[in-house]
Amino acid sequence: MRILSLNCNGLRSAIRKGLYDWLPTANVDVVCLQETRLGVDKVTAELKYQGYHDYWHHAEKPGYSGVAVFSRLQPDAVVTGFKSAEFDPEGRYLELRFKQLSIASVYLPSGSSGEVRQAAKYRSLEEFRAHCRALMKAKRSVVLCGDFNIAHKPIDLKNWKGNLKNSGFLPEERAWLDELFEQDGWVDAFRVVNPDADQYTWWSNRGQAYAKNVGWRIDYHIVSADLKTRVANAEIYKAQKFSDHAPLILEYQLALTR
């Protein structure tokens, strides 16, 4: 089973840059997209990826946030939102269920615009952790794919010393991931198979960040502990640029069934 995750920074823009032309070569079973930026009534035929079942969670605010999941196999159930009165209207979580397996597209808030959004980000982390614990309690096998807007360790961004006081690498944010992995039992699937440095999924549009690979690894596949031994391969696709993020593709020794 191959799963792709991409913050597309506007789905229409990513399609214009060749995303749908390239996707067939990726040969993936599930596509998890974040920041689709579509309104509730804006999913026209050209925005659907042919041959896949498509599911969407739009933000109530037009042109903002939003997630989607495309799947070759029709799921047994679809879960929209993580029961957050504050953040579900922003279109940040969409989960497809196949028997005991859940695959979700996740887009957690950024706090880079200032103190108000940083405070909101902390609230979202608290609520989302509670949701993750509920998934664990239900004993589901889970793959959480998406943009978490946090680089976990110094290896996960180029200029870590210069970003110690910046949103995305703050001690409280990194501690949240520490607790998710070390206390709650979740697994950073990418690091199961790739321990190397200079592995980034997002680059600033300023200067030559992309060309010089001055990036951050803020996109993840975070999986339940039972799937750790099923992680077979991980790839960050950089041959083409569809967004300020790169597609993150992981392969699992697992069949997608319903």
C-alpha positions in Angstrom: 0.0 0.0 0.0 1.4 3.4 -1.0 0.1 6.6 0.5 1.0 10.1 -0.7 0.6 13.3 1.4 1.0 16.9 0.0 0.2 20.3 1.2 -0.7 21.7 -2.2 -0.9 25.4 -1.2 -4.1 25.7 -3.3 -5.2 22.7 -5.3 -5.9 24.6 -8.5 -2.4 26.0 -8.4 -0.9 22.5 -7.9 -2.9 21.1 -10.8 -1.7 23.9 -13.1 1.9 23.1 -12.1 1.3 19.4 -13.2 0.2 17.6 -10.1 -2.5 15.5 -11.8 -0.2 14.8 -14.8 2.4 13.4 -12.5 0.2 11.5 -10.0 -0.3 8.4 -12.2 3.5 7.8 -12.2 3.5 7.8 -8.4 1.2 4.7 -8.4 -0.3 5.4 -5.0 -3.4 3.9 -3.4 -4.4 6.9 -1.3 -3.7 10.6 -1.8 -4.0 12.9 1.2 -4.0 16.6 0.4 -3.9 19.7 2.7 -4.6 23.4 2.1 -6.9 22.7 -0.9 -8.4 26.2 -0.5 -11.7 25.4 -2.0 -15.2 26.5 -1.0 -18.0 24.1 -0.2 -19.5 24.3 -3.7 -16.2 24.7 -5.7 -15.3 21.0 -6.4 -15.8 21.0 -10.2 -15.0 18.0 -12.4 -11.5 19.1 -13.2 -10.6 19.2 -9.5 -11.5 15.5 -9.1 -8.7 13.0 -9.7 -10.1 10.5 -12.1 -10.2 6.8 -11.1 -10.3 7.6 -7.4 -13.0 8.1 -4.9 -12.8 11.6 -3.6 -13.7 13.0 -0.2 -13.4 16.6 1.0 -13.5 18.7 4.2 -13.7 22.3 3.3 -13.2 25.3 5.5 -16.2 27.5 6.1 -14.1 30.5 5.0 -13.7 30.4 1.2 -10.2 30.0 -0.2 -8.8 28.9 3.2 -7.3 25.7 4.5 -9.3 22.5 3.6 -8.2 18.8 3.2 -9.1 16.0 0.9 -8.5 12.3 0.5 -8.5 10.4 -2.8 -8.7 6.6 -2.6 -8.6 3.8 -5.2 -10.8 1.7 -2.9 -14.1 3.0 -1.5 -13.9 3.2 2.3 -16.3 1.7 4.8 -16.8 5.0 6.5 -15.7 8.7 6.4 -15.0 10.8 9.4 -15.0 14.6 9.0 -13.3 16.7 11.7 -11.9 15.7 15.1 -14.8 17.0 17.2 -13.4 20.5 17.6 -15.9 23.3 17.8 -13.0 25.8 17.0 -11.0 24.0 14.4 -13.4 21.7 12.5 -14.9 24.7 10.7 -11.4 25.4 9.3 -11.4 22.1 7.4 -8.4 20.4 9.0 -9.2 16.6 9.3 -10.6 13.9 7.1 -10.4 10.2 7.9 -11.2 7.2 5.7 -11.8 3.9 7.4 -11.2 0.5 5.9 -12.1 -2.2 8.4 -9.7 -1.5 11.3 -7.4 0.7 9.3 -7.8 4.5 9.4 -6.0 6.9 6.9 -6.4 10.6 7.6 -5.4 13.8 6.0 -4.4 16.3 8.7 -3.6 20.0 8.5 -2.7 21.5 11.9 -2.6 25.3 12.2 0.5 27.5 11.7 1.3 30.1 14.3 3.8 32.1 12.2 1.4 35.0 11.7 1.5 36.1 15.3 0.6 35.5 18.9 -3.1 35.1 18.3 -2.6 32.2 15.8 0.2 30.7 17.9 -2.2 30.5 20.9 -4.8 28.9 18.6 -2.1 26.4 17.4 -1.5 25.4 21.0 -5.2 24.8 21.5 -5.4 22.7 18.4 -2.5 20.6 19.5 -4.3 19.9 22.8 -7.5 19.0 21.2 -5.9 16.9 18.5 -3.9 14.9 21.0 -7.1 14.0 22.7 -8.4 12.8 19.4 -5.3 10.7 18.8 -5.8 9.1 22.2 -9.3 8.2 21.3 -8.1 6.5 18.1 -5.6 4.5 20.2 -8.2 3.6 22.7 -10.4 2.2 19.8 -7.4 0.0 18.9 -7.5 1.1 15.3 -4.5 0.9 13.0 -3.9 4.5 12.0 -1.9 6.5 9.5 -2.1 10.3 10.1 -0.8 12.1 7.0 -0.2 15.7 6.6 1.2 19.1 7.5 1.7 19.3 11.3 3.6 22.7 11.0 6.3 21.5 13.5 9.9 20.4 12.9 10.6 17.8 15.6 14.4 17.8 16.0 17.4 19.8 14.9 17.9 17.3 12.1 14.5 18.2 10.7 15.4 21.8 9.6 18.5 23.4 8.1 18.9 26.4 10.3 17.7 25.1 13.6 19.8 27.4 15.8 18.3 30.4 14.1 14.7 29.1 14.6 14.7 28.3 18.3 12.3 31.2 18.9 10.2 30.8 15.8 6.8 29.1 15.4 7.3 25.6 14.1 10.3 24.9 16.2 9.3 26.3 19.6 10.1 24.1 22.7 6.4 23.6 23.5 5.7 22.4 19.9 8.6 20.0 19.9 7.6 18.7 23.3 4.1 18.0 22.0 5.7 15.7 19.4 8.0 14.2 22.0 4.9 13.3 24.1 3.0 12.0 21.1 5.8 9.6 20.2 7.3 8.7 23.6 4.3 8.7 25.9 1.4 8.0 23.6 3.1 5.4 21.4 2.8 7.0 18.0 5.5 6.5 15.4 7.2 8.9 13.0 7.0 6.5 10.0 9.5 8.4 7.9 12.2 8.1 10.5 11.7 4.3 10.7 13.3 3.9 7.4 15.2 7.1 6.8 17.5 8.5 9.6 19.4 10.9 7.3 19.8 14.6 7.6 18.8 17.1 4.9 15.4 15.5 4.4 12.9 18.3 4.1 9.3 18.7 2.9 8.8 22.5 3.0 10.9 25.5 1.8 10.3 29.2 2.1 9.7 31.0 -1.1 12.2 33.6 -0.1 15.7 33.7 -1.6 17.0 30.4 -2.9 15.7 28.2 -0.1 14.5 25.4 -2.4 17.5 25.4 -4.7 19.9 25.4 -1.7 17.7 22.8 0.2 17.3 25.1 3.2 14.1 23.5 4.4 12.0 22.1 7.1 10.5 18.6 7.6 7.0 19.5 8.8 5.0 17.0 6.9 4.6 13.5 8.4 3.1 10.1 8.3 2.4 9.5 12.0 1.3 5.9 12.5 0.0 3.7 15.4 2.6 1.5 17.0 1.3 -1.7 15.3 2.2 -0.3 11.9 5.9 0.4 12.7 7.1 -2.9 11.3 4.9 -2.4 8.2 6.8 0.7 7.0 8.8 -0.4 3.9 10.0 2.8 2.1 9.8 6.6 2.3 10.3 9.1 -0.5 10.3 12.9 -0.7 9.6 13.7 -4.4 11.5 16.7 -5.6 12.0 16.2 -9.3 9.0 18.5 -9.9 7.6 21.3 -7.8 3.9 21.6 -7.3 3.8 23.6 -4.2 6.1 25.1 -1.5 5.8 21.5 0.0 7.0 18.3 -1.6 5.0 15.1 -1.9 5.8 12.7 0.8 5.2 9.0 -0.2 5.4 6.1 2.1 5.0 2.4 1.2 3.6 0.0 3.8 3.6 -3.8 3.7 -0.1 -3.8 4.1 -3.1 -4.4 1.7 -5.9 -1.8 1.5 -9.1 -3.8 1.9 -12.7 -3.2 3.0 
